[in-house]
Amino acid sequence: MAKSVKKLGAAPKAAKPRKPAAKKTVVNSNGIGHSISHNQVAQLAHRFFAERGHVHGYHEADWFRAEQELQARAS
């Protein structure tokens, strides 16, 4: 059976660049759109998690609440 041999001096493969986080556009009553990023929702949801004393099991509720609050702020 053949062994795989690592070539000396071979450069490691470069990591693929990350795509920017997707943004939701919220349009207020004036027709002006505001973008809400995935990272903004994640940070706010994590803050809610911390305020609740780091109790697990409510991540979906935290995420939904964060989205609703950010959308309300944007409009």
Helices and strands as residue ranges (DSSP letters): E 23-27, E 33-37, H 38-51, H 59-74
